[in-house]
Amino acid sequence: MGIISWIILGLIAGFIGSKIVNKTGSGMLMDIVLGVVGAVVGGYLVSLTGNQGITGLNLWSLLVAVVGAIVVLLVYRAVASR
């Protein structure tokens, strides 16, 4: 997957994850960063179950990235609130 695809997937996943976790976005740049990190985390978590993680720009990859972004956002909020 190219860098542009990771950014697009990260933006979408970060935006959706931000809306689910805190109902407001965290800003475009933070959404992209947390979304890309979330995609990596989500891909890792899914690969632990024996399934395939991020496979490209498709619905499965978006779902994995959103789940990862939610996990990253929850950890980020827990650390940032202290």
C-alpha positions in Angstrom: 0.0 0.0 0.0 1.4 3.4 -0.9 1.8 6.3 1.4 -1.1 8.2 -0.1 -3.4 5.2 0.5 -2.2 5.0 4.2 -3.0 8.7 4.6 -6.4 8.4 3.0 -7.2 5.3 5.1 -5.8 7.0 8.2 -7.8 10.1 7.7 -11.1 8.2 7.3 -10.3 5.8 10.1 -9.2 8.6 12.4 -12.2 10.7 11.6 -14.6 7.8 12.3 -12.8 6.8 15.4 -12.7 10.3 16.8 -16.5 10.7 16.2 -17.1 7.4 18.0 -14.8 8.0 20.9 -15.3 11.7 21.7 -18.0 12.9 19.3 -15.8 15.7 18.0 -12.8 15.4 15.7 -9.3 15.9 17.1 -8.3 18.1 14.1 -7.4 16.9 10.7 -3.7 16.3 11.4 -4.3 14.5 14.7 -7.1 12.4 13.0 -4.6 11.4 10.3 -1.8 10.5 12.7 -4.1 8.6 15.1 -5.8 6.9 12.2 -2.6 5.7 10.6 -1.3 4.5 14.0 -4.7 2.9 14.6 -4.5 1.1 11.2 -1.1 -0.3 12.2 -2.4 -1.3 15.7 -5.6 -2.7 14.2 -3.7 -4.7 11.6 -1.4 -6.1 14.3 -4.3 -7.0 16.6 -6.2 -8.7 13.8 -3.1 -10.6 12.7 -2.9 -12.0 16.2 -6.2 -13.8 15.6 -4.9 -15.4 12.5 -6.8 -13.1 10.1 -5.4 -10.8 7.5 -4.9 -7.2 8.6 -4.8 -4.2 6.3 -5.1 -5.4 2.7 -5.6 -2.1 0.8 -8.3 0.4 0.4 -11.4 -1.7 1.0 -14.1 -2.2 3.6 -12.2 -4.8 5.7 -9.1 -2.6 6.0 -11.3 0.4 6.9 -13.0 -1.7 9.6 -9.7 -2.9 11.0 -8.2 0.6 10.9 -11.3 2.1 12.7 -11.1 -0.5 15.4 -7.4 0.2 15.8 -8.0 4.0 15.8 -10.6 3.5 18.6 -8.1 1.6 20.7 -5.4 4.2 20.1 -7.8 7.0 20.8 -8.9 5.4 24.1 -5.3 5.0 25.2 -4.4 8.5 24.0 -7.3 10.0 26.0 -6.4 8.0 29.1 -2.8 9.1 29.0 -3.6 12.7 28.0 -6.2 13.1 30.8 -3.6 12.4 33.5 
